[in-house]
Amino acid sequence: MLKDKIKLCAEEAHGKGHSYADHKERAALRKFLKTNRPFQDFWKVYFGTPTNTILMDNPLGKYQADLGIVEYDPEPTSWIQKCDKIHGLIEVDIFNEWKHETFPYPKFHVLERKLKYFEGTDHKYITCSFSSDRKLMVCTTRDNIERCHFLYGVTDIWMPKIQEHDRVIRCPLDANIFWFGIK
């Protein structure tokens, strides 16, 4: 079953019993946000700089979008998250096969099952994938995902790592794919 094979593959990346434990990728994104000027600029242009927001884990609940830019009440006596005020969503993952500067794939794949995080909303959305050492990151935006979905549709492709087919939106490695690196 696809779900079981995905879980096994994720456990290979994150450890047995921790298939959804992408804490290292979340920390890597925060590190890029703190230290990488090009990524900071990309972030500001795409998400803007909404006031009274935090970068929150699991803004839609467990096993959904990894991170979100979420509005909160800055009043120190009532620090309450306003879940209805999500300014953006971020999905992170790791490509263990990406060990060098050269990206090992001819296209950027977005899993069809991730579209539910933003479909039917006006949330901005990015998906970021990290190299095995988390020093390289590649991102794309909701706008590009939707463009590729419209132009190319969903492709059922063979995933050698899990020995199963999965459904993806295939985006060309063009100007709508953003590359970042840290030392």
HELIX and SHEET records of a PDB file:
HELIX    1   1 LEU A    2  HIS A   14  1                                  13    
HELIX    2   2 HIS A   23  THR A   35  1                                  13    
HELIX    3   3 ARG A   37  PHE A   47  1                                  11    
HELIX    4   4 GLU A  112  TYR A  117  5                                   6    
HELIX    5   5 ARG A  142  TYR A  152  1                                  11    
SHEET    1   A 6 THR A  53  ASP A  57  0                                        
SHEET    2   A 6 LEU A  67  TYR A  72 -1                                        
SHEET    3   A 6 GLN A  81  ILE A  94 -1                                        
SHEET    4   A 6 LYS A 124  PHE A 130  1                                        
SHEET    5   A 6 LEU A 136  THR A 141 -1                                        
SHEET    6   A 6 ILE A 177  GLY A 181 -1                                        
SHEET    1   B 3 LYS A 107  LEU A 111  0                                        
SHEET    2   B 3 GLU A 164  PRO A 172 -1                                        
SHEET    3   B 3 THR A 155  MET A 159 -1                                        
END                                                                             
